[in-house]
Amino acid sequence: MGARSVTASPVKERPSWRLKPPHDQQTQGIVVSGFSWLPAGKALFLHCDGLETDAGRGLWLQTLMKVAPVTASDGKPEKRAAAIAFTWTGLQKAGLSPEVLATFAAPFREGMYQDDRLRRLGDKLKDKWQEPVIDGGPLWSGNIPAEDELRQVTTRTTVHALLLLYGETVADVQVWGEEVGLALAPHGMKIVHQLALDLQFDEAGIGREHFGFADGMSQPIPFGDPDVASEDTVVLSDGRPAPRDEWHGVPLGEILLGHTNAHAEKAPGPVVRDDKFARAAQLSPQGAPEGFLNLGLNGSYMVVRELRQYVARFWQSLEDNAARIRAHDPSATHVTADWLAERIVGRNIDGHLLSPSGLLAADEHKQPQNAFGFAELDPHGHGCPLGSHVRRANPRDGLARDYASAPALLDSVNNHRILRRGRKYGATATDRRTDDGAERGLLFICLNADIARQFEFIQQTWLLNKNFATLYDETDPLMGPKGRFTIPEQPLRRIVDVQTFIQLAGGEYFFLPSLPALRYLSSSRD
């Protein structure tokens, strides 16, 4: 649920990671930073009409690079930044041949609304949209044609590309978005959907999602191998070599294609034939078969899901649950809506983890502690409940059968991590218990090199698994459908009836290309 570490600490910040040259000049900046210094944002969902000629296919991207140049990860913070990603149908419109499109990963080729993928994600089962999807089904997708005999859902709006704009003020981003729309219109590109994105910090230096909780607390930390020249790719922001973080370290190939992943293999990506256009774009032969160049190197697969949050429903439901519990047990005076909400999330409202002794102490940077394992700290969920959102989204070593096997379980869990780059959209609710009818939520964005093993695994095996961590018939209390949620407490437990608090309004799998790959896509190939 978020984009970055949320606390703007007055003490010295912990070092972050960055890429070494030439990878920093080839990778889109959203991968490394998320542009957290730019609080305003705009998501522009683009649809392509026409562009039947090779020249036309490249011209719109050439125009876009002038009005909204895509930001590389090598630059210093600027007042503006941009990123772009494409759906499978968008790359088809961009002129990639069936031969090239076939080299992309299967989940991307099939799309988020292919029948089997809908089942994995818990969006549609037995031809019925599930509760965590808006009435009538999602509004937008890439509308990827079905392969073989597997059925495919069609949405009313087709998205070919997602352009993300970031700036210092809402007004600046709004004007910029209008400029983009005017520049692209003559080339058959239309803005068919848009969301105003926000990453504001409160007076305590905390960025909060719409339910009010500190967001973006835990992220994977990529590392390379300084002893192997081709893998010496990651350093800390202060220039020191980036060691493997004990709790959150993942090989760079879990995030970027073409680099070594957790299975000691080069994360596979798409390739194109070695021709004058590919060479002019400076595509690399690294990791590509003979006669081909690597279109995927330093790119990534981007998962995007527009998630509506129902703030009043969330808080009123917990008020009702708290009142029911106190009526049944007059001694439970501590059970309030806030108490229940913290256990649903697994952290307190400012981001500190719940533990059996209360709250986990802040780290040396005065930020919420993130270097911990559940196996030693809270194996039975007496502080942070076993089924809470943070334990499901990242179980760490908490699924180990004993403390001796905890390190192996931690390594296994880290093989499924995703890098989140989402932001909230819509106005902040002025009264959390009153439904004002406004649409608000999170534009969930994550980057991963293997959609099935990373994003889809998390969604299916952890978030929506009804038997997760010895539980029975429960799913994620924040992201899942209505059901029950167990909170361990003396003398045994408390049961909370949770509702559907978040719904999918649209989504798709995107390809986030490198800068060389963008140059190739914008070339007038014949």
ABEGO torsion letter per residue (X at the ends): XEABBABBBABBBBBBBBBBOAAAAABBAAAAAGGAABABBBBBBBBBBEGABAAAAAAAAAAAAAABBBBBAABBBBABBBBBBBBAAAAAAAGBBAAAAAABBAAAAAEAABAAAAAAAGABBGGBBBAABBBGEBABBAGBBBBEABBBBBBABBBABBBBBBBABAAAAAAAAAAAAAAAAAAGBBBABBBBBBBBBBAAGBBBBAAGBBBGABBBBBBBBAABAAABABBBAAGBBBBBBAAABBBAAAABBGBBBAAGBBBBBBBBBBBAAAAAAGBBABGBBBGBBBAABGBBBBBBBBBBBBAAAAAAAAAAAAAAAAAABAABAABBAAAAAAAAAGBBAAGBBBBAAEBBBBBAAGBBBABBBAAAABAAGAABBAABAAAAABAEAAABABAAAAAAAAAAAAAABBBBABBBBEBBBABAABBAGBBBEBBBBBBBABAAABAAAAAAAAAABAABGGBBGBBBAAABBBEBBBBBBOAABBBBBBBBABBBAEEBBBBBBBAAAAAAAABBBX
